[in-house]
Every structure is written in structure tokens, then in C-alpha cells.
Amino acid sequence: MRALGKLRQLFSNPIIAAREFNRLYHHQIFIRNYNTNGIDVFAADWDNLIILDSCRYDVFADLNTLPGTLTKRKSRGTGTREFLHGNFRNRDLRDTVYVTANPQLYYHAEEINAELHDVLNVWQETGWDDKADTVRPETLTEYAQEYAEQYDNKRLVIHYLQPHRPFLGPTAEDHPDLGSLFGAEDAAKPTVSRDVYWQAYEENLELTLPSIRDLMESLDGKTVVTADHGQVIGERLFPLPVRDYGHWSGNYIDELVSVPWLEYESGHRRRIVAEDPKTDADDVEDEIVLSRLRQLGYSN
């Protein structure tokens, strides 16, 4: 039934059909199920990796107020799941602790099969803001700071949701229909202007940067701020040049794979030690996981 529904989408909406054609085109070139031209983040040199979700390089470069040296990198994904496949899948990461506001690793844990020392799923009840339908950046920063003290001999990956939807800020409050831009069908026929989308997206990032700075200034070692993937905001896909919004798997255009790579060092480098994974955390009810994914615009 799910496959039948996808076929109906393809035949009923030319933009959705174009997305799928473009995905197949790029996958024929890159062969694997992620962008093989992207950076392997775990092969890079860092103690702390801060991930902004859906953050374009060009927007970050324009709005950045963080200390450090900024360069551009190519991501292995155009969505979080694809980023996880390209970087986490079947990896021995027992020297790493993952603090995340995004449920995707939990939801796809079996297929990703990453062996991490510990995972803190802040998107569960304790960290989720029911009014905003997201994990607020200041909340994730608080949890990350606690875990940094607890795990002072591990690499830390801290995965924020922003600037991914739902947007925070005055423009988002004035335009509740912004959320319609992220459904597979509705993104092809947005109900708000591109200018409104741009403003809401930028405000969401601007509101997040102070929390990122607070975290960076509290962490020892070498910190990298990057993104799992970018975002299209009315640009054209390739090779079928349809205008689109959001981020769609396998469409390896610049707006989706170009991400920031900001390096900053403070204090001493940590002595990183790999240790056996901690015992698995309690299972989360399926409905809670699926509800979180729906609120974030995922169609899993």
C-alpha cells in the first residue's frame, strides 16, 4: 500500500516525479546510497562536532557570528538519513557520544548499525517543546554541556535541529502555514512566498547561533561546526530543472550538499578513549517516535 501511494504521488505531481528522476540520475553517477564526494566526518580531526540540521553554507556564511575559521565542505547527504548512511553506517564509534535532537538515528538504528559509546536522545519527553514541536537550541546546549562533563575522554557529536523546521522566530509565528512547504506534495506548491521562507529560515538560524556559541565556549578541545545537509529555497533541481523547497534524497545540487565547516580550538585537546557501549536506553513508544518525525516534517 505504501508503494502504491508513492506511485500515485509520482504520476499525480510532476515535481515529485522530477525529484525521483533526479535522484536516480545522481545515484547512477555516485553508485552508493549517499554522496561519495562528500567528507567523511569521522575521519576529520576534531574533539567536538556540532551539527546544524539543514544549514546551507551560503546562509551560514552570511549570518555567522561564531569564532573560528570557516571553510566550505561537501556533505555525504541531502537529508539526515542519507548523512547517517554516509558517515555512521556500520562504524565502530565506541570513542564517540552522540547527543541529538533528531530522532532519525533511533528510528533507523537497525539499518545504520553504528556502535557508539552512548547516545542521548534529547527529543524524548524531557527535551521536547510541545508548543514549538521541536527541541529548542538552548535545551540541547544544556544537555550537551552536561554530557561534556560526564564524558571528558570521548568525541562528542551534538546534533541540533535548527535551522530545520519547525521554524522559530517572529516570521514563523506570523505564518503558521510555513509547515506546508515540507510535505512531499505541498512543497511543490508553497502557500507562502519565497521571501517569507527565506526570512523564517534565516531567523531560525540567527536564534540558534547564541546557543551554539555558549556550547563552543564551554567545550575543551577542537570544535567543528557543520551541517548534515543544506536546503533548497526555490532553486532548481538538476538535471530536470524544477523549482523546489526542502531537501530531497539523492539530489546532489550545491544548495543541498554545500555545508559550513567552522573550526575553533579552546583549552586542551582531550585524550580520546574508546570503550564498550553503555547498556541500551529504554525503548521509546513507536507512536512517540513517529509523532516526532511527523512534527519535524519527515514522511517516514
Secondary structure as UniProt FT lines:
FT   HELIX           2..12
FT   HELIX           14..30
FT   TURN            36..37
FT   HELIX           41..43
FT   STRAND          48..53
FT   HELIX           57..63
FT   STRAND          69..74
FT   HELIX           80..87
FT   TURN            88..90
FT   STRAND          92..100
FT   HELIX           104..107
FT   HELIX           109..112
FT   STRAND          115..121
FT   TURN            122..127
FT   TURN            130..133
FT   HELIX           137..150
FT   TURN            152..153
FT   STRAND          155..163
FT   HELIX           170..174
FT   HELIX           176..182
FT   TURN            184..185
FT   HELIX           186..188
FT   HELIX           194..218
FT   STRAND          221..227
FT   STRAND          232..236
FT   STRAND          243..246
FT   TURN            249..250
FT   HELIX           254..257
FT   STRAND          258..266
FT   HELIX           286..295
FT   TURN            296..297
//
